[in-house]
């Protein structure tokens, strides 16, 4: 890639903001563009993960110290260098918490899952310590289906942009924020009668348009 093409990609194409049309109905839309990294079951606020060789990790380490509504599922979406990096509300509701947490020590690189995705080597998040260590912004949305959206920064990110505040009503597909220069976005969906997920690791998704589940 020549220098001009690199600058165009890094400072213009990377921040593109295409119009998105959310699907109709009681759906859980993807909060981010990218590739599904994992779909993990959460029991008693514990997430079994290969990050620590199968040792369960407390959910609050993953999402960042917010009130998680019970047991459920955690969906991780790796935002590739070619993804749109705006994050959007997966369901309608009211923002009840916005919690920013700095990196525990420093932001770690996300190169490992990218390479595992590239080579088709699940579990794609294996040994990816950044998932619990990097800076993050957590947004809790309370509605007919309460959810938690977690914006996780990459090593090249100094901060995560958040466009919403506590008390604000958001529509499905509304922009919640932007993660600059690389990132991951996680979604916690609690167990509720009638809630089903229809997504799997390795699946490519698009913010506000791809359906991850229904309720």
C-alpha positions as CSV (number, residue, x, y, z in Angstrom):
1,X,0.0,0.0,0.0
2,X,1.4,3.4,-1.0
3,X,1.6,6.2,1.5
4,X,-1.4,8.1,0.0
5,X,-3.6,5.0,0.0
6,X,-2.6,4.3,3.6
7,X,-3.5,7.8,4.7
8,X,-6.8,7.6,2.9
9,X,-7.7,4.4,4.6
10,X,-6.5,5.3,8.0
11,X,-7.9,8.8,8.3
12,X,-10.9,8.8,5.9
13,X,-12.2,5.3,5.0
14,X,-11.7,4.0,8.5
15,X,-14.1,6.6,9.9
16,X,-16.8,6.3,7.2
17,X,-20.4,6.4,8.5
18,X,-22.8,4.7,6.1
19,X,-26.6,5.0,6.6
20,X,-28.1,1.9,8.2
21,X,-31.7,0.7,8.3
22,X,-32.5,-1.5,11.3
23,X,-34.7,-4.5,10.7
24,X,-38.3,-4.4,11.8
25,X,-39.8,-6.5,14.6
26,X,-38.5,-7.7,18.0
27,X,-35.0,-8.3,17.0
28,X,-31.5,-8.0,18.5
29,X,-29.4,-6.2,16.0
30,X,-25.7,-6.3,15.9
31,X,-24.1,-3.4,17.8
32,X,-21.0,-3.5,15.5
33,X,-19.6,-4.4,12.1
34,X,-17.1,-7.2,12.1
35,X,-16.8,-10.9,12.7
36,X,-18.4,-12.8,15.6
37,X,-15.5,-13.9,17.8
38,X,-17.4,-15.9,20.4
39,X,-20.9,-16.7,21.7
40,X,-20.4,-17.7,25.3
41,X,-22.9,-18.8,28.0
42,X,-22.9,-16.9,31.2
43,X,-23.9,-18.8,34.4
44,X,-24.0,-17.2,37.8
45,X,-22.1,-14.2,36.5
46,X,-19.2,-16.4,35.4
47,X,-17.9,-16.7,31.8
48,X,-16.1,-19.9,30.9
49,X,-13.2,-18.9,28.6
50,X,-10.0,-20.2,27.0
51,X,-8.4,-16.9,27.9
52,X,-7.4,-18.5,31.2
53,X,-7.4,-22.1,30.0
54,X,-11.0,-22.8,30.9
55,X,-11.1,-21.0,34.2
56,X,-14.3,-19.0,34.5
57,X,-14.0,-15.2,34.5
58,X,-16.4,-13.0,36.5
59,X,-18.7,-11.2,34.1
60,X,-17.9,-7.8,35.6
61,X,-14.3,-8.3,34.5
62,X,-15.5,-8.8,31.0
63,X,-18.1,-6.0,30.8
64,X,-16.7,-3.5,33.2
65,X,-18.4,-3.1,36.6
66,X,-22.1,-2.5,35.7
67,X,-25.2,-4.2,37.1
68,X,-25.7,-7.3,34.8
69,X,-29.3,-8.6,34.7
70,X,-28.8,-12.2,35.6
71,X,-27.5,-15.1,33.5
72,X,-27.4,-15.1,29.7
73,X,-25.1,-14.9,26.7
74,X,-22.1,-12.9,25.8
75,X,-21.4,-12.2,22.1
76,X,-18.0,-10.8,21.1
77,X,-17.6,-9.0,17.7
78,X,-14.1,-8.3,16.4
79,X,-14.0,-5.1,14.3
80,X,-11.6,-5.7,11.5
81,X,-9.4,-2.9,9.9
82,X,-12.0,-2.8,7.1
83,X,-15.1,-2.6,9.4
84,X,-17.2,0.5,10.0
85,X,-16.2,1.5,13.6
86,X,-19.4,3.2,14.8
87,X,-21.4,1.2,17.4
88,X,-25.2,1.1,17.5
89,X,-27.9,0.2,19.9
90,X,-29.0,-3.5,19.4
91,X,-32.5,-2.9,20.9
92,X,-34.6,0.2,21.9
93,X,-34.6,1.3,25.5
94,X,-33.3,3.8,28.0
95,X,-29.6,4.2,28.8
96,X,-29.3,3.4,32.6
97,X,-25.5,3.2,33.0
98,X,-22.5,4.5,31.2
99,X,-19.2,3.3,32.8
100,X,-15.8,4.1,31.4
101,X,-12.9,1.9,32.7
102,X,-9.3,2.6,31.9
103,X,-6.8,-0.2,31.0
104,X,-5.6,-2.2,34.0
105,X,-2.0,-1.5,32.9
106,X,-2.0,-0.6,29.2
107,X,-4.0,-1.5,26.2
108,X,-2.9,-4.8,24.6
109,X,-2.9,-5.6,20.9
110,X,-5.8,-7.4,19.2
111,X,-3.5,-9.0,16.6
112,X,-3.9,-12.6,18.0
113,X,-7.6,-13.0,17.3
114,X,-7.3,-11.4,13.9
115,X,-4.7,-14.0,12.9
116,X,-6.8,-16.8,14.4
117,X,-9.9,-15.6,12.5
118,X,-7.8,-15.2,9.3
119,X,-6.6,-18.8,9.6
120,X,-9.9,-20.3,10.9
121,X,-8.5,-21.4,14.3
122,X,-11.2,-21.5,16.9
123,X,-11.6,-20.6,19.7
124,X,-10.7,-17.3,18.1
125,X,-10.2,-15.4,21.4
126,X,-7.7,-17.9,22.9
127,X,-5.0,-16.2,25.0
128,X,-6.4,-12.8,24.2
129,X,-5.9,-11.0,27.5
130,X,-6.9,-7.7,26.0
131,X,-10.6,-8.8,26.4
132,X,-10.5,-8.2,30.1
133,X,-7.5,-5.9,30.5
134,X,-8.0,-3.1,27.9
135,X,-9.9,0.1,28.4
136,X,-13.6,-0.1,27.8
137,X,-16.8,1.8,27.8
138,X,-19.9,0.0,29.0
139,X,-23.4,1.0,28.1
140,X,-26.5,-0.6,29.8
141,X,-29.8,-0.2,28.0
142,X,-33.0,-1.0,29.9
143,X,-36.0,-1.8,27.7
144,X,-38.3,-4.7,27.0
145,X,-35.1,-6.6,26.7
146,X,-32.2,-5.2,28.8
147,X,-28.8,-5.5,27.2
148,X,-25.2,-4.4,27.9
149,X,-22.9,-3.1,25.1
150,X,-19.2,-3.0,25.8
151,X,-16.8,-1.0,23.6
152,X,-13.2,-2.4,24.0
153,X,-10.2,-0.3,22.9
154,X,-7.3,-1.6,20.9
155,X,-3.6,-0.9,21.7
156,X,-3.7,2.0,19.2
157,X,-6.8,3.7,20.9
158,X,-6.4,6.4,23.4
159,X,-10.1,6.7,24.2
160,X,-13.5,5.5,23.2
161,X,-16.1,8.0,22.1
162,X,-19.6,7.6,23.6
163,X,-22.5,9.5,22.1
164,X,-25.2,8.8,24.7
165,X,-25.8,9.6,28.4
166,X,-27.7,8.1,31.3
167,X,-31.5,8.7,31.0
168,X,-31.4,9.0,27.2
169,X,-33.9,7.0,25.1
170,X,-32.3,5.2,22.2
171,X,-33.9,3.5,19.2
172,X,-32.7,0.2,17.7
173,X,-29.8,1.1,15.4
174,X,-29.1,4.5,16.9
175,X,-25.4,5.3,17.1
176,X,-24.0,4.8,20.6
177,X,-20.4,5.7,20.0
178,X,-17.2,5.2,18.0
179,X,-14.0,3.3,18.8
180,X,-11.0,4.9,17.0
181,X,-8.2,3.0,15.3
182,X,-9.2,-0.6,16.0
183,X,-11.5,-2.3,18.5
184,X,-14.0,-4.9,19.7
185,X,-17.6,-4.7,20.7
186,X,-19.3,-7.1,23.1
187,X,-23.0,-7.6,23.8
188,X,-24.5,-9.2,26.9
189,X,-28.0,-10.6,26.4
190,X,-29.8,-11.9,29.5
191,X,-32.0,-14.9,29.7
192,X,-35.7,-13.9,29.2
193,X,-38.7,-15.9,28.1
194,X,-38.8,-16.0,24.3
195,X,-35.2,-14.8,23.8
196,X,-33.2,-16.7,21.1
197,X,-29.8,-16.1,19.6
198,X,-29.0,-16.9,16.0
199,X,-25.3,-16.1,15.5
200,X,-22.1,-18.1,15.7
201,X,-18.3,-17.6,15.8
202,X,-16.9,-16.7,12.4
203,X,-20.0,-15.0,11.1
204,X,-19.7,-11.6,9.5
205,X,-22.1,-9.0,10.8
206,X,-23.1,-5.4,10.2
207,X,-24.1,-2.9,12.8
208,X,-27.9,-2.2,13.0
209,X,-28.6,-4.5,10.1
210,X,-27.5,-8.1,11.0
211,X,-29.9,-9.9,13.3
212,X,-28.1,-11.7,16.2
213,X,-31.3,-12.9,17.8
214,X,-35.0,-12.3,18.6
215,X,-37.2,-11.6,21.7
